[in-house]
Amino acid sequence: MKKEIPFKEAELVSSLKEALKHAQGQVTLRTAKVPARRTTMKAADIVNLRRKLRASTPVFAAYLNVSPDTVRGWEKNRRRPSGPALRLLEIAAREPQVLVG
């Protein structure tokens, strides 16, 4: 059974008006600088971050919402963090207190 998507005419009209204003040079669209995509983080960097926070492996895992086994795997270089976990580790490396909050 197909799910019906509600049609919002006001939203469509608003978007078209905004596109027209942009095409006429009346409005400039905002741009955002997206950080470069990081593909990996060294095991030693993860260990150093955890130690900087003075957190045990289970506590550090709780900060990241992952299992302690996952953190151990990262720290022993058996696994590599990816996706959201990698981004969160990257942010925490710059601002460690973000995890403790």
C-alpha positions in Angstrom: 0.0 0.0 0.0 1.5 3.3 -1.1 1.8 6.0 1.5 0.3 9.3 0.5 2.5 12.3 0.8 0.5 15.4 1.8 0.8 18.3 -0.7 1.5 21.6 0.9 0.6 24.3 -1.7 1.7 27.2 0.5 5.1 25.7 0.9 5.5 25.2 -2.8 4.4 28.7 -3.7 6.7 30.2 -1.0 9.7 28.2 -2.4 8.9 29.3 -6.0 8.7 33.0 -4.9 12.1 32.6 -3.1 13.7 31.0 -6.2 12.3 33.8 -8.4 13.7 36.5 -6.1 17.1 34.8 -6.2 17.0 34.5 -10.0 16.3 38.3 -10.2 19.2 39.1 -7.8 17.0 40.4 -5.1 18.0 37.7 -2.6 21.2 35.8 -2.1 21.2 32.4 -0.7 23.2 31.5 2.3 26.0 29.1 2.0 27.5 27.0 4.7 31.0 25.8 5.0 30.9 22.1 5.6 33.9 20.5 7.4 36.0 18.2 5.4 35.1 14.6 5.8 37.4 12.7 8.0 37.9 9.1 7.2 39.7 7.8 10.2 41.0 8.5 13.7 44.1 6.9 15.2 43.7 4.5 18.1 46.2 6.5 20.1 44.1 9.7 19.6 41.1 7.9 21.0 43.0 6.6 24.0 44.4 10.1 24.6 41.0 11.7 24.4 39.6 9.2 26.9 42.5 9.8 29.3 42.1 13.5 28.9 38.6 13.2 30.1 39.8 10.9 32.9 37.1 8.4 31.9 37.1 4.6 32.2 36.3 2.7 29.0 32.7 2.0 30.1 32.1 5.7 31.0 33.7 6.9 27.8 31.5 4.5 25.9 28.5 5.9 27.7 29.5 9.4 26.7 29.5 8.3 23.0 26.4 6.0 23.4 28.4 2.9 22.2 29.3 -0.3 23.9 32.6 -0.6 25.9 33.6 -3.4 23.5 33.4 -0.9 20.6 35.7 1.5 22.4 38.1 -1.3 23.2 38.1 -2.3 19.6 38.9 1.3 18.5 41.7 1.6 21.1 43.3 -1.7 20.1 43.0 -0.8 16.4 40.8 -3.8 15.7 37.9 -1.6 14.5 37.6 2.0 13.3 35.0 4.5 14.2 32.9 5.7 11.3 29.9 7.9 10.5 28.4 9.8 13.5 30.8 8.2 16.0 33.8 9.5 14.1 32.3 13.0 13.8 31.5 13.1 17.5 35.0 11.9 18.4 36.4 14.7 16.1 34.3 17.3 17.8 35.3 16.0 21.2 39.0 16.1 20.3 38.6 19.8 19.8 36.3 20.4 22.8 36.5 17.4 25.1 34.0 18.8 27.6 31.3 18.6 25.0 31.0 14.9 25.9 30.7 15.5 29.6 28.2 18.3 29.3 
